[in-house]
Amino acid sequence: MVRSSTLEPEDYPSARAETGEITATQRMLAACSGSLLTSLLVTPLDVVRVRLQSQHTTTPVTPDLTSPSDILGRARTLPLSPLRFHGSTAALSTPELGVTACCREVFWVGDTAEACLASRTIPTTLTDSCIVEQSAARRFSGTWEGLVKIARYEGISSLWRGLTPTLLMAVPSNVIYFTGYDWLRFSPKSPLSDMGPTLSPLVAGSLARAIAATAISPLELFKTRLQATSSHNFSDTLKGIKEMVVNEGPFSLWRGLSLTLWRDVPFSGIYWFGYETIKEQLRHRREEKWSLLHDHPKGILPPSAQWQREDLHAQATFLDSFIAGAISGSFAAFVTTPYDVGKTRRQIAHSRGEEIGAKAMSMPKVLLEIWREGGVQGLWKGCVPRMLKVAPACAIMISSYEVGKKAALRVSRERSA
């Protein structure tokens, strides 16, 4: 008879015993083992995702502004606004041109155009070429297009913008998240110890993510601000964060935390439930095949064969974890993409000078606003790069963690032998 896809009660003593044999330090090292590699691989996709989600949806007049003549015509009908000077940089306030505020800044640092004034009173060749170039360079609709354009116009290193805060976030976040999940799921002292095997992954994963997200929320805000626009660099973003704390208080560092929890809590619950389910299915299929090959059709193994079966499962730890993590992570990412879009839009709104009220910060209000602007497609904007980022990230992280725990368990048992 095929067993259920989640841990059965008889599996818990073994799982809890293994968890008890691994020290807190070993679990932390296991949680950190994949953080560096994961961050290096998925940061470019994260940059594209943030850019896609932070692009404003155009008004009904602007969707047809796709040709150079349309863009130039729209630009020249804009009224000339007074320049604002901030240090050595002058900015020109103009409405959106169907692009991410093309030519809003007079001087684009690192761009090919020396000056870009979107005004009908300055119809020069430089203005024309600048508008078209910046329009094409700073708006994209797909993952690959985003990767190519960011690398071409801003330098390939821009694809790793925000890597430093990402790494600073990854270590404490993963330590809290993965070790917290293990404790909540398997520890006899956990308040969830009496919970059933089906509900336990949902609740343990959600609680662990809520704690981790709260702890690293300030770094997440900094990373999102840094990645959101090409004109921001590390020092400018840090200066903006400091000014925000001075003007609005330290709790402003947790701006958008409620939106983060809206995204991360359901994501984590779905992820861990899917991960445990898929992993157990893979384990049971392999065990059934092994039992049949060894003349045990009912799966009842003699004591002498127990270690052979466990060794078979141990050898498949990486592959099982990788497959289960990738599938469950991509599905959870797809389901929770609207919350991710809302979180990104609200976190960068302050840096764009938008006023945000308490009601506008609520997730239902944000989702309604996005739906009115872009419909269902707007709610799932950036879904593909997010799934492309989350699937390998979850696969690498969870497989590294599981392999690290197995290695730590083996070392602990060898020392005690």
C-alpha positions as CSV (number, residue, x, y, z in Angstrom):
1,M,0.0,0.0,0.0
2,V,1.3,3.4,-0.9
3,R,1.9,5.7,2.0
4,S,0.8,9.3,2.2
5,S,3.1,11.9,0.7
6,T,4.0,13.5,4.0
7,L,5.8,12.2,7.0
8,E,4.0,9.5,8.8
9,P,4.0,9.4,12.7
10,E,6.5,6.6,12.7
11,D,8.9,8.8,10.7
12,Y,8.9,11.5,13.3
13,P,11.2,9.8,15.9
14,S,13.9,9.3,13.3
15,A,13.6,12.9,11.9
16,R,13.6,14.3,15.4
17,A,16.5,12.2,16.5
18,E,18.6,13.4,13.5
19,T,17.7,17.0,14.3
20,G,18.8,16.5,17.9
21,E,22.1,15.1,16.9
22,I,23.0,18.2,14.8
23,T,24.2,21.1,16.8
24,A,23.0,24.7,16.3
25,T,26.4,25.7,14.9
26,Q,26.3,22.8,12.4
27,R,22.8,23.8,11.3
28,M,23.9,27.4,10.8
29,L,26.8,26.4,8.7
30,A,24.6,24.2,6.6
31,A,22.1,27.1,6.1
32,C,24.9,29.4,5.0
33,S,26.6,26.9,2.7
34,G,24.4,27.7,-0.3
35,S,23.8,31.4,0.4
36,L,26.8,32.7,-1.5
37,L,26.3,30.6,-4.6
38,T,22.6,31.2,-4.7
39,S,23.1,35.0,-4.4
40,L,25.7,35.1,-7.2
41,L,23.4,33.2,-9.5
42,V,20.0,34.8,-8.9
43,T,20.9,38.5,-8.3
44,P,20.8,39.4,-12.0
45,L,17.3,37.9,-12.3
46,D,16.3,39.8,-9.1
47,V,17.5,43.1,-10.6
48,V,15.4,42.5,-13.7
49,R,12.4,41.5,-11.7
50,V,12.6,44.7,-9.6
51,R,13.0,46.9,-12.7
52,L,10.0,45.3,-14.4
53,Q,7.8,45.7,-11.4
54,S,8.9,49.2,-10.7
55,Q,8.1,50.5,-14.2
56,H,4.9,52.5,-14.0
57,T,2.1,51.4,-16.2
58,T,1.4,54.1,-18.9
59,T,-1.7,56.1,-19.2
60,P,-4.2,55.4,-22.0
61,V,-2.5,58.0,-24.2
62,T,1.0,56.5,-24.1
63,P,0.8,52.8,-24.9
64,D,1.1,53.5,-28.6
65,L,4.3,55.5,-28.1
66,T,6.5,52.8,-29.5
67,S,8.1,54.5,-32.5
68,P,10.7,57.3,-32.3
69,S,8.4,59.8,-34.0
70,D,5.7,59.1,-31.4
71,I,8.0,59.4,-28.5
72,L,9.5,62.7,-29.9
73,G,6.0,64.1,-30.6
74,R,4.9,63.3,-27.1
75,A,8.1,64.8,-25.6
76,R,7.7,68.1,-27.4
77,T,4.2,68.6,-26.2
78,L,5.3,68.6,-22.6
79,P,5.5,71.9,-20.9
80,L,8.9,73.1,-19.8
81,S,9.2,72.7,-16.0
82,P,11.7,74.5,-13.8
83,L,14.9,72.8,-13.1
84,R,15.6,71.5,-9.6
85,F,19.2,71.5,-8.5
86,H,20.5,68.9,-6.1
87,G,24.2,69.4,-5.6
88,S,25.8,69.0,-9.0
89,T,22.8,67.4,-10.6
90,A,19.9,69.2,-12.1
91,A,16.6,67.5,-12.6
92,L,13.7,68.3,-14.9
93,S,10.2,67.4,-13.8
94,T,8.3,65.9,-16.6
95,P,5.5,63.4,-16.8
96,E,6.1,59.8,-17.9
97,L,6.6,59.3,-21.6
98,G,5.6,55.7,-21.7
99,V,9.1,55.0,-20.3
100,T,10.6,55.2,-16.8
101,A,10.7,59.0,-16.7
102,C,12.9,59.4,-19.8
103,C,15.0,62.5,-19.5
104,R,13.7,63.4,-16.0
105,E,17.3,63.8,-15.0
106,V,19.3,66.4,-17.0
107,F,22.6,64.5,-16.7
108,W,22.6,60.7,-16.9
109,V,25.7,59.4,-15.2
110,G,27.3,56.8,-17.3
111,D,25.0,57.2,-20.2
112,T,26.0,58.0,-23.8
113,A,23.9,61.2,-23.9
114,E,25.7,64.2,-22.3
115,A,22.4,66.1,-21.7
116,C,18.8,65.3,-22.2
117,L,16.1,68.0,-22.0
118,A,12.6,66.8,-22.8
119,S,11.2,70.2,-23.9
120,R,9.4,71.4,-27.0
121,T,11.5,74.5,-26.9
122,I,14.8,72.7,-27.6
123,P,14.2,70.5,-30.7
124,T,17.8,69.6,-31.3
125,T,19.3,66.5,-32.8
126,L,20.9,65.7,-29.5
127,T,17.5,66.0,-27.8
128,D,15.9,63.7,-30.4
129,S,18.5,61.0,-30.3
130,C,18.7,61.2,-26.5
131,I,14.9,60.7,-26.0
132,V,14.8,57.8,-28.4
133,E,17.9,56.1,-26.9
134,Q,16.9,56.6,-23.3
135,S,13.3,55.5,-24.0
136,A,14.6,52.3,-25.6
137,A,17.3,51.6,-23.0
138,R,15.3,52.2,-19.9
139,R,12.2,50.2,-20.5
140,F,11.9,46.5,-21.3
141,S,9.1,43.9,-21.2
142,G,11.0,40.6,-20.8
143,T,13.6,38.9,-18.8
144,W,16.2,38.4,-21.5
145,E,15.6,41.9,-22.9
146,G,16.2,43.3,-19.4
147,L,19.4,41.3,-18.9
148,V,20.8,42.5,-22.3
149,K,19.8,46.1,-22.0
150,I,21.1,46.5,-18.4
151,A,24.4,44.9,-19.3
152,R,24.7,47.0,-22.5
153,Y,23.7,50.5,-21.2
154,E,24.8,50.3,-17.6
155,G,27.6,47.8,-17.6
156,I,27.5,44.1,-16.8
157,S,28.3,44.8,-13.2
158,S,25.0,46.5,-12.8
159,L,23.3,43.1,-13.0
160,W,24.8,42.4,-9.6
161,R,23.7,45.8,-8.1
162,G,22.6,45.1,-4.6
163,L,24.7,42.0,-4.2
164,T,26.4,43.3,-1.0
165,P,23.1,43.8,0.9
166,T,21.8,40.6,-0.6
167,L,24.7,38.7,0.9
168,L,24.3,40.5,4.2
169,M,20.6,39.5,4.2
170,A,21.1,35.9,3.0
171,V,23.2,34.7,5.9
172,P,21.1,35.8,8.9
173,S,17.8,35.3,7.0
174,N,18.7,31.7,6.0
175,V,20.0,30.9,9.5
176,I,16.8,32.1,11.1
177,Y,14.6,30.6,8.5
178,F,15.9,27.1,8.1
179,T,17.0,26.4,11.6
180,G,13.7,28.0,12.8
181,Y,11.7,25.7,10.6
182,D,13.6,22.6,11.8
183,W,13.0,23.5,15.4
184,L,9.3,24.3,14.9
185,R,8.8,21.2,12.9
186,F,10.7,18.5,14.8
187,S,11.7,19.8,18.3
188,P,9.7,18.2,21.1
189,K,9.7,21.6,22.8
190,S,8.0,23.2,19.8
191,P,4.4,24.4,20.2
192,L,3.7,22.6,16.9
193,S,5.0,19.3,18.2
194,D,1.5,17.8,18.4
195,M,0.4,19.1,15.1
196,G,-0.2,16.6,12.3
197,P,2.3,16.0,9.5
198,T,0.1,17.6,6.8
199,L,-0.5,20.9,8.6
200,S,2.9,21.1,10.3
201,P,5.0,22.2,7.3
202,L,2.4,25.0,6.5
203,V,2.5,26.5,10.0
204,A,6.2,26.0,10.7
205,G,7.2,27.4,7.4
206,S,5.0,30.4,7.8
207,L,6.1,31.2,11.3
208,A,9.8,30.8,10.5
209,R,9.5,33.1,7.5
210,A,7.6,35.8,9.5
211,I,10.4,35.9,12.0
212,A,13.2,36.0,9.4
213,A,11.4,38.6,7.3
214,T,11.0,40.9,10.3
215,A,14.6,40.6,11.3
216,I,16.0,41.5,7.8
217,S,13.4,44.0,6.6
218,P,15.7,47.0,6.8
219,L,18.3,45.3,4.6
220,E,15.5,44.3,2.2
221,L,14.3,47.9,1.9
222,F,17.9,49.0,1.1
223,K,18.4,46.3,-1.5
224,T,15.1,47.1,-3.2
225,R,15.9,50.8,-3.3
226,L,19.4,50.1,-4.7
227,Q,18.1,47.8,-7.5
228,A,15.1,49.8,-8.5
229,T,16.6,52.5,-10.7
230,S,19.8,52.7,-12.7
231,S,20.6,56.2,-11.4
232,H,21.0,55.1,-7.8
233,N,24.3,53.9,-6.5
234,F,25.3,52.6,-3.1
235,S,26.2,55.9,-1.5
236,D,23.1,57.7,-2.8
237,T,20.8,55.0,-1.6
238,L,22.5,54.9,1.8
239,K,22.1,58.7,2.0
240,G,18.5,58.4,1.1
241,I,17.9,55.8,3.8
242,K,19.6,58.0,6.4
243,E,17.5,61.0,5.5
244,M,14.4,58.8,5.7
245,V,15.3,57.7,9.3
246,V,15.9,61.3,10.4
247,N,12.7,62.6,8.9
248,E,10.4,59.7,9.7
249,G,12.0,57.8,12.5
250,P,13.6,54.4,12.8
251,F,10.4,52.5,12.3
252,S,10.4,53.7,8.7
253,L,13.1,51.0,8.1
254,W,10.3,48.5,8.3
255,R,8.4,50.2,5.6
256,G,6.5,47.6,3.6
257,L,7.0,44.9,6.2
258,S,3.3,44.1,6.2
259,L,3.5,43.8,2.4
260,T,6.5,41.5,2.7
261,L,4.6,39.3,5.2
262,W,1.7,39.2,2.8
263,R,4.1,37.7,0.2
264,D,6.5,35.6,2.3
265,V,4.1,33.9,4.7
266,P,1.9,32.3,2.1
267,F,4.9,31.6,-0.1
268,S,6.7,29.8,2.7
269,G,3.7,27.8,3.7
270,I,3.1,26.7,0.1
271,Y,6.8,26.0,-0.4
272,W,7.4,23.8,2.6
273,F,4.1,21.8,2.1
274,G,5.0,21.3,-1.5
275,Y,8.7,20.5,-0.7
276,E,7.8,17.9,1.9
277,T,5.1,16.3,-0.3
278,I,7.3,16.0,-3.4
279,K,10.3,14.8,-1.4
280,E,8.3,12.1,0.3
281,Q,6.8,11.0,-3.0
282,L,10.3,10.6,-4.5
283,R,11.4,8.7,-1.4
284,H,8.5,6.3,-1.5
285,R,8.8,5.6,-5.2
286,R,12.5,4.8,-4.8
287,E,11.8,2.7,-1.7
288,E,9.1,0.7,-3.5
289,K,11.4,0.0,-6.5
290,W,14.2,-1.0,-4.1
291,S,11.9,-3.3,-2.1
292,L,10.7,-5.1,-5.3
293,L,14.3,-5.6,-6.5
294,H,15.1,-7.2,-3.1
295,D,12.1,-9.5,-3.0
296,H,10.2,-7.4,-0.5
297,P,7.0,-6.5,-2.4
298,K,5.2,-5.2,0.7
299,G,8.1,-3.0,1.6
300,I,8.8,-5.0,4.8
301,L,12.6,-5.1,5.2
302,P,14.6,-7.4,7.5
303,P,16.8,-5.5,10.0
304,S,19.9,-6.5,8.0
305,A,18.6,-4.6,5.0
306,Q,17.6,-1.4,6.9
307,W,21.0,0.3,6.6
308,Q,21.1,-0.4,2.8
309,R,17.8,1.3,2.3
310,E,18.8,4.3,4.4
311,D,22.1,4.5,2.5
312,L,20.2,4.6,-0.7
313,H,18.1,7.5,0.5
314,A,21.1,9.3,1.8
315,Q,22.8,9.1,-1.6
316,A,19.7,10.7,-3.2
317,T,19.5,13.6,-0.7
318,F,20.8,16.2,-3.0
319,L,18.8,15.2,-6.0
320,D,15.5,14.8,-4.1
321,S,16.0,18.2,-2.4
322,F,17.0,19.9,-5.6
323,I,13.9,18.7,-7.5
324,A,11.5,19.2,-4.7
325,G,12.8,22.7,-3.9
326,A,12.7,23.8,-7.6
327,I,9.2,22.6,-8.3
328,S,7.6,23.8,-5.0
329,G,9.5,27.1,-5.1
330,S,8.5,28.0,-8.7
331,F,4.8,27.1,-7.9
332,A,4.8,29.2,-4.7
333,A,6.5,32.1,-6.6
334,F,3.8,32.1,-9.3
335,V,0.9,32.1,-6.8
336,T,2.4,34.9,-4.7
337,T,3.7,37.1,-7.5
338,P,0.9,39.8,-7.1
339,Y,2.0,40.3,-3.5
340,D,5.6,40.6,-4.7
341,V,4.6,43.3,-7.2
342,G,2.7,45.2,-4.6
343,K,5.6,45.1,-2.2
344,T,8.1,46.3,-4.7
345,R,5.9,49.1,-6.0
346,R,5.2,50.5,-2.5
347,Q,8.8,50.2,-1.2
348,I,10.2,52.3,-4.1
349,A,7.3,54.7,-4.1
350,H,8.9,56.9,-1.4
351,S,12.1,57.2,-3.3
352,R,10.1,58.5,-6.3
353,G,8.5,61.2,-4.2
354,E,5.0,59.6,-4.0
355,E,2.9,60.3,-1.0
356,I,1.7,57.1,0.6
357,G,-1.1,57.1,3.2
358,A,-1.8,54.3,5.7
359,K,-4.8,53.0,3.7
360,A,-2.7,53.0,0.5
361,M,-0.1,50.8,2.2
362,S,-2.6,47.9,2.8
363,M,-2.2,45.0,0.5
364,P,-5.8,45.0,-0.8
365,K,-5.5,48.7,-1.7
366,V,-2.2,48.1,-3.5
367,L,-3.5,45.1,-5.5
368,L,-6.6,47.1,-6.5
369,E,-4.5,50.0,-7.7
370,I,-2.2,47.7,-9.7
371,W,-5.2,45.9,-11.2
372,R,-6.8,49.2,-12.3
373,E,-3.6,50.3,-14.0
374,G,-2.5,47.1,-15.7
375,G,-5.2,44.5,-15.2
376,V,-4.4,40.8,-14.4
377,Q,-1.2,41.2,-16.4
378,G,-0.1,44.0,-14.1
379,L,-0.5,41.8,-11.1
380,W,1.8,39.1,-12.5
381,K,4.4,41.6,-13.9
382,G,7.8,40.1,-13.4
383,C,6.4,36.7,-12.8
384,V,8.8,34.9,-15.2
385,P,12.1,36.4,-13.9
386,R,10.8,35.8,-10.3
387,M,10.1,32.2,-11.0
388,L,13.5,31.9,-12.9
389,K,15.1,33.4,-9.8
390,V,13.2,31.5,-7.1
391,A,13.3,28.0,-8.7
392,P,17.2,27.7,-8.8
393,A,17.5,29.7,-5.5
394,C,15.2,27.3,-3.6
395,A,16.8,24.3,-5.3
396,I,20.3,25.3,-4.5
397,M,19.6,26.5,-1.0
398,I,17.5,23.6,0.3
399,S,19.8,21.0,-1.3
400,S,22.9,22.6,0.2
401,Y,21.1,22.7,3.6
402,E,20.0,19.1,3.5
403,V,23.4,17.9,2.3
404,G,25.1,20.0,5.0
405,K,22.9,18.5,7.6
406,K,23.6,15.0,6.4
407,A,27.4,15.7,6.5
408,A,27.1,17.1,10.0
409,L,25.0,14.1,11.2
410,R,27.6,11.7,9.8
411,V,30.4,13.6,11.6
412,S,28.5,13.7,14.9
413,R,27.8,9.9,14.7
414,E,31.5,9.2,13.9
415,R,32.6,11.2,16.9
416,S,30.2,9.4,19.2
417,A,31.0,5.9,17.8
